[in-house]
Amino acid sequence: MKTFIIFLAFVLISVSCLCFNSDFNNFVQLQNHMKALAEDAAVGSALVLDSGEYSKGRLVIDEESARSYVSFLLEEAKKGYFSPRRGRLSWELHIFDDDKGYSGCEVYGLEPAKPASVVTIHFSSDSLFRMSIFSKDSVSRTASYQWEF
């Protein structure tokens, strides 16, 4: 009987470790995917310039085009990687340029007087881990892109 109880405890601990390992691997993959997605969104949104303002010598990011680009990118991600996951994907876009100003760009580690785009992506779910002792239900990643000249 003692052997059976030890075997059962060993199986229970092994299954718990495998469950945690699988959940943690999925969590790391989610973070890496969100990092790449945030970087793509930041770069693409920063490179959309307002051509009318550019002809006047000002570097102004076209906010409407930038927002539509980020929205399109995240809608495609919802169809692909995030489709089997149950949760909510949201985003924020902050633009710093000659038109909107550069106040607050220091918070993100950006230099003033250089146009930049900062994208923050949030993913929230009921729980990212199956075991009840781990209670992580959201992930956020932020990426920025700044013009260098």
C-alpha positions, 0 to 999 in steps of 0.5 A, a space after each residue: 500500500 505504501 508503494 501505491 501511495 508513493 506512486 500516486 503522489 509521484 504521478 500527481 506531482 509529475 502531471 502538475 509539473 507537466 501542466 505548468 510547463 505546458 501553460 508556461 510555454 504557452 505564456 512565453 509564446 504569447 508574450 513573444 507573439 505580442 512583442 513582435 506584433 507590437 513592434 510591427 504595429 509601432 514601426 508601421 504606424 510611425 512610417 505613415 507620414 502626412 504628405 501635405 505637412 511633409 511638403 511644408 518641411 514638417 514631420 507629421 504622422 497621419 494619425 488616421 492612417 496609423 490607427 487604421 494600420 494598427 487596427 488592421 494588423 490586430 484584426 489579422 492577428 485575431 484571425 490567426 494566432 489569437 483565434 483559438 484563444 479566448 480573451 480580449 485583445 485591445 491596443 493603444 497608440 500614442 503619437 509624438 510628432 511636430 503637430 501633436 508635440 513631444 510632451 510625455 515622450 520621455 516616459 517611453 525613453 524617447 528623445 524630444 523633437 524626433 517623431 515617434 509612435 508607441 503602441 501598447 497591446 493588451 490581452 486579457 483572459 479568464 486565466 492564462 494558467 490552468 492551475 489555480 495557484 497561478 493567477 495571471 489573467 492579462 499580458 501587456 507589451 509596449 513597443 516604440 519606433 522613433 525616427 532617427 536623423 
